[in-house]
Amino acid sequence: MVHIADLSAPLLTCCRVLTIFAFGWLAWRKKSLTYWILFGLVAGAEFGFDVPTIAGSLQFLAEIFLRMIKTIIAPLLFATLVNGIAGHTDLKQVGRMGWKSLLYFEVASTLALFIGLIAINVSKAGVGINLSAMTGTAPVVAAKMQTTQEFILHIFPENIAKAIVEGNILQIVIFSIIFGIALSMLGEKYKAPMLKFTASLTEVMFKFTGIVMYFAPIAVFASIAYTIGHLGTDVLFTLMKLLLTLYVALLAFLVLVLMPVALLFKIPVLKFMDAVSKPASIAFATANSESALPSAMESMEAFGVPRKIVSFVIPTGYSFNLDGSTLYLSLAAIFVAQAAGIDLPIGQQFVIALTLMLTSKGVAGVSRASFVILLGTVTTFGLPVEPVMIILGIDVLLDMGRTGVNVIGNCLATAVIARWEGELDDAKAKG
């Protein structure tokens, strides 16, 4: 006699395979890179689950994609910023965009911080965690907290080549802005050739991006397969409550903060969602904000945001508008205290969260920056590091969600600033 339990496993496998084929058929019909990326996401998860040994060796494919993307960032930022500033000569607008962007960034980041605190205090995901059961976590390099002077000094480049090599986006932006202002002060004889060069370089880098993006579905497949194959399901189920808390909090931030902001500034929500789907899915699958930067800039320009605004707001937001990371940091810090059995008063929770928000600025180019900042802050406030180590086991899964929200938040910021400046092209945004 055949039991239902004996049929359940093959039936579930069949359903998963049919789902993958459905995504593949949809991607083939739509001829859209976004759908191919989603297909890679689903197929990679299944491959990692079924063949973890092989999946564990596929990470190099994702690394190839990330390396190629990193070659794009510096020339693209330099060309778009210089051309946008020197080509319009309205330096007052640059100043306006600067203070408007920073105001928007800080309000959004503060709201993200509070949502993270509320979510972890409601779910109490860290309460009852058995620390002795969590073994085999990888070693972590201790982080050093940034002082205010170090943070300000970190903004300015000492060597532009070094900033490019280290992937320090904020320093590249500062250099490009000053270069653009200096170029705008020159006479036409010297300014015109450089403007022509940066305009040509911009177009070349967008075409370069288009070529590299064809590899994105393969990179997404490899990245997800590696993650599932490497972690397995034991750690995932043990810390499922923390994962759910973060993702519910991120969803709440999207619905309760970003959605009302979009409506307030009359941003067409459905069209915006379509515009950010590709960069957000890339950021989510690769857990890397840089991988989505060229695609995000291209998508928002197609959405109707002028290039001069896109090239200023998005790179700046990569250091000052990390909404997903800010939310995660406040949530994770309290999780650490809960897992250690420490009952923190709400006042001390706010102090820790505000410290995390300040120390996280300007470190977007650092791999797993949020985790490093979390470890440094926990040490500073005298909390135990053992609960931080157990987060490391699923940090890549946490990073996927927070990175996706970071990209969505920065894309919305460009549309908001464009509307605030009265330069959002409604024909493109609503078309």
ZAMARGU-4260 file (C-alpha; in steps of 0.2 Angstrom, whole numbers, plus 5000, padded with zeros to 4 digits):
<rodrens>
0) 5000/5000/5000 | 5007/5017/4995 | 5006/5030/5009 | 5003/5048/5006 | 5020/5053/5014
5) 5029/5042/5001 | 5021/5053/4987 | 5023/5070/4995 | 5042/5072/4991 | 5041/5068/4972
10) 5025/5078/4971 | 5034/5094/4979 | 5049/5091/4968 | 5037/5091/4953 | 5028/5107/4958
15) 5045/5116/4960 | 5051/5110/4943 | 5035/5116/4935 | 5037/5133/4944 | 5054/5134/4936
20) 5048/5130/4919 | 5034/5142/4921 | 5046/5156/4925 | 5057/5151/4911 | 5043/5151/4898
25) 5037/5168/4905 | 5055/5175/4903 | 5056/5168/4885 | 5039/5176/4881 | 5042/5193/4889
30) 5060/5195/4882 | 5063/5205/4898 | 5080/5204/4907 | 5070/5206/4924 | 5060/5190/4920
35) 5076/5181/4916 | 5084/5187/4933 | 5069/5181/4942 | 5070/5164/4932 | 5089/5163/4938
40) 5083/5167/4956 | 5070/5153/4956 | 5081/5140/4947 | 5096/5144/4958 | 5087/5141/4974
45) 5081/5124/4967 | 5098/5119/4961 | 5106/5124/4978 | 5093/5114/4987 | 5095/5098/4976
50) 5113/5098/4972 | 5122/5108/4986 | 5139/5100/4983 | 5140/5107/4965 | 5131/5123/4970
55) 5144/5127/4983 | 5157/5129/4969 | 5147/5142/4958 | 5151/5158/4968 | 5165/5162/4956
60) 5151/5166/4942 | 5143/5179/4954 | 5160/5186/4957 | 5164/5188/4939 | 5148/5199/4937
65) 5152/5209/4953 | 5169/5213/4946 | 5163/5219/4930 | 5150/5230/4938 | 5164/5238/4949
70) 5173/5242/4933 | 5158/5253/4928 | 5155/5263/4943 | 5169/5275/4944 | 5169/5281/4926
75) 5150/5281/4925 | 5149/5292/4941 | 5163/5303/4935 | 5156/5306/4918 | 5138/5309/4923
80) 5142/5320/4938 | 5155/5331/4928 | 5144/5333/4913 | 5128/5336/4924 | 5137/5350/4934
85) 5148/5358/4921 | 5135/5356/4907 | 5122/5366/4915 | 5132/5379/4925 | 5118/5381/4938
90) 5129/5378/4954 | 5115/5385/4965 | 5104/5370/4959 | 5118/5358/4965 | 5118/5366/4982
95) 5099/5365/4983 | 5099/5346/4978 | 5112/5343/4991 | 5102/5350/5006 | 5086/5343/5000
100) 5094/5326/4997 | 5102/5326/5014 | 5086/5331/5023 | 5076/5317/5014 | 5089/5304/5018
105) 5090/5308/5036 | 5071/5308/5038 | 5069/5292/5029 | 5084/5284/5039 | 5076/5289/5056
110) 5059/5282/5051 | 5068/5266/5046 | 5077/5265/5063 | 5061/5267/5073 | 5052/5253/5063
115) 5067/5241/5066 | 5066/5245/5085 | 5047/5242/5085 | 5048/5226/5075 | 5061/5218/5086
120) 5052/5223/5102 | 5036/5216/5096 | 5043/5200/5089 | 5056/5197/5103 | 5065/5186/5090
125) 5080/5184/5101 | 5071/5179/5117 | 5074/5160/5120 | 5089/5158/5108 | 5100/5143/5113
130) 5117/5150/5111 | 5126/5134/5115 | 5117/5126/5100 | 5124/5137/5087 | 5141/5131/5082
135) 5153/5132/5067 | 5151/5150/5063 | 5165/5158/5054 | 5177/5170/5063 | 5174/5189/5061
140) 5186/5203/5061 | 5183/5215/5075 | 5177/5232/5069 | 5183/5249/5075 | 5170/5262/5078
145) 5172/5278/5068 | 5174/5295/5077 | 5165/5310/5070 | 5182/5317/5064 | 5186/5300/5056
150) 5169/5300/5047 | 5171/5318/5040 | 5189/5314/5035 | 5183/5298/5026 | 5172/5308/5015
155) 5186/5317/5006 | 5198/5307/4995 | 5217/5308/4997 | 5220/5299/4981 | 5207/5297/4968
160) 5215/5281/4961 | 5214/5274/4979 | 5196/5278/4980 | 5192/5269/4964 | 5202/5254/4969
165) 5193/5253/4986 | 5176/5256/4978 | 5173/5271/4989 | 5158/5279/4981 | 5157/5294/4992
170) 5175/5300/4988 | 5172/5297/4970 | 5157/5308/4971 | 5166/5322/4980 | 5180/5322/4968
175) 5168/5322/4953 | 5158/5337/4960 | 5173/5348/4963 | 5180/5343/4946 | 5163/5348/4938
180) 5162/5364/4947 | 5180/5368/4942 | 5176/5364/4924 | 5161/5375/4924 | 5172/5390/4928
185) 5183/5388/4913 | 5181/5397/4896 | 5172/5388/4882 | 5189/5384/4874 | 5194/5372/4888
190) 5177/5367/4894 | 5169/5361/4877 | 5182/5346/4874 | 5180/5339/4892 | 5161/5340/4891
195) 5161/5331/4874 | 5172/5318/4882 | 5162/5315/4897 | 5146/5315/4887 | 5154/5301/4876
200) 5160/5292/4891 | 5143/5292/4899 | 5135/5284/4883 | 5149/5271/4882 | 5147/5266/4900
205) 5128/5264/4898 | 5131/5253/4883 | 5145/5244/4893 | 5132/5241/4907 | 5120/5234/4895
210) 5132/5221/4889 | 5137/5216/4907 | 5119/5215/4912 | 5116/5200/4900 | 5127/5190/4912
215) 5116/5195/4927 | 5104/5180/4926 | 5118/5168/4927 | 5126/5177/4941 | 5110/5178/4951
220) 5108/5159/4948 | 5125/5155/4954 | 5124/5167/4969 | 5107/5160/4975 | 5113/5142/4972
225) 5129/5145/4982 | 5119/5153/4996 | 5106/5139/4998 | 5119/5125/4995 | 5131/5132/5007
230) 5120/5136/5022 | 5108/5122/5021 | 5091/5123/5030 | 5096/5120/5048 | 5103/5138/5052
235) 5088/5145/5042 | 5075/5136/5052 | 5084/5140/5069 | 5084/5159/5065 | 5068/5159/5055
240) 5060/5171/5068 | 5074/5184/5065 | 5072/5182/5046 | 5054/5185/5047 | 5055/5199/5059
245) 5067/5208/5047 | 5057/5205/5031 | 5041/5210/5039 | 5049/5226/5045 | 5056/5230/5028
250) 5039/5227/5020 | 5032/5239/5033 | 5044/5252/5029 | 5040/5250/5010 | 5021/5252/5014
255) 5021/5264/5028 | 5035/5276/5023 | 5040/5274/5005 | 5023/5272/4998 | 5016/5288/5006
260) 5031/5297/5001 | 5028/5292/4983 | 5010/5297/4984 | 5014/5314/4993 | 5026/5318/4979
265) 5014/5312/4965 | 5026/5298/4959 | 5016/5285/4948 | 5018/5270/4960 | 5015/5256/4947
270) 5026/5264/4934 | 5040/5266/4948 | 5038/5248/4954 | 5041/5243/4936 | 5056/5254/4934
275) 5065/5248/4950 | 5061/5230/4947 | 5077/5226/4938 | 5089/5235/4949 | 5080/5229/4965
280) 5080/5211/4960 | 5099/5212/4955 | 5103/5219/4972 | 5092/5206/4981 | 5099/5191/4973
285) 5117/5197/4974 | 5116/5205/4991 | 5127/5219/4984 | 5121/5237/4981 | 5135/5241/4969
290) 5129/5227/4957 | 5113/5237/4955 | 5120/5255/4954 | 5122/5256/4935 | 5105/5248/4932
295) 5097/5259/4945 | 5104/5275/4936 | 5098/5269/4919 | 5081/5264/4925 | 5077/5281/4934
300) 5083/5291/4919 | 5071/5281/4908 | 5058/5284/4922 | 5059/5303/4918 | 5072/5309/4931
305) 5085/5320/4923 | 5103/5313/4922 | 5110/5327/4932 | 5099/5323/4947 | 5101/5304/4945
310) 5120/5305/4944 | 5120/5316/4960 | 5106/5308/4971 | 5109/5289/4969 | 5128/5289/4972
315) 5126/5301/4987 | 5112/5290/4994 | 5123/5275/4993 | 5132/5282/5008 | 5118/5293/5017
320) 5102/5284/5013 | 5104/5266/5018 | 5086/5263/5024 | 5087/5244/5024 | 5103/5243/5032
325) 5098/5256/5046 | 5083/5246/5049 | 5092/5230/5050 | 5106/5237/5062 | 5093/5244/5075
330) 5084/5227/5074 | 5099/5216/5075 | 5107/5226/5090 | 5092/5223/5101 | 5091/5205/5095
335) 5109/5203/5102 | 5103/5210/5119 | 5088/5198/5119 | 5098/5183/5114 | 5110/5187/5128
340) 5095/5189/5141 | 5098/5207/5143 | 5083/5219/5145 | 5088/5236/5138 | 5077/5251/5143
345) 5070/5260/5128 | 5081/5275/5131 | 5097/5265/5129 | 5089/5256/5114 | 5087/5273/5106
350) 5105/5278/5110 | 5112/5262/5102 | 5101/5264/5087 | 5106/5282/5084 | 5124/5277/5086
355) 5122/5264/5073 | 5114/5276/5061 | 5129/5288/5062 | 5143/5275/5061 | 5135/5267/5046
360) 5137/5282/5035 | 5150/5281/5021 | 5154/5263/5022 | 5143/5256/5008 | 5158/5251/4998
365) 5164/5239/5012 | 5159/5221/5010 | 5146/5216/5023 | 5148/5233/5030 | 5132/5232/5041
370) 5138/5217/5050 | 5155/5225/5054 | 5147/5240/5060 | 5135/5230/5071 | 5149/5220/5079
375) 5159/5236/5083 | 5144/5244/5091 | 5139/5229/5101 | 5157/5229/5108 | 5156/5247/5112
380) 5140/5246/5122 | 5147/5231/5132 | 5135/5218/5124 | 5141/5200/5121 | 5147/5195/5104
385) 5141/5177/5104 | 5124/5182/5098 | 5132/5192/5084 | 5141/5176/5078 | 5125/5167/5076
390) 5118/5181/5065 | 5133/5178/5053 | 5126/5161/5048 | 5112/5169/5039 | 5119/5186/5036
395) 5119/5184/5017 | 5100/5181/5018 | 5097/5196/5029 | 5109/5206/5018 | 5098/5202/5002
400) 5082/5210/5010 | 5091/5226/5017 | 5101/5228/5001 | 5085/5227/4990 | 5077/5240/5001
405) 5092/5252/5000 | 5091/5252/4981 | 5072/5255/4981 | 5074/5269/4993 | 5088/5277/4983
410) 5078/5276/4967 | 5063/5284/4975 | 5074/5298/4982 | 5079/5303/4964 | 5061/5304/4959
415) 5057/5314/4975 | 5071/5326/4972 | 5067/5328/4953 | 5048/5332/4958 | 5054/5344/4971
420) 5065/5353/4958 | 5050/5353/4946 | 5060/5342/4933 | 5052/5325/4934 | 5046/5321/4916
425) 5028/5316/4918 | 5027/5310/4901 | 5040/5296/4904 | 5035/5293/4922 | 5016/5290/4917
430) 5019/5283/4900
</rodrens>
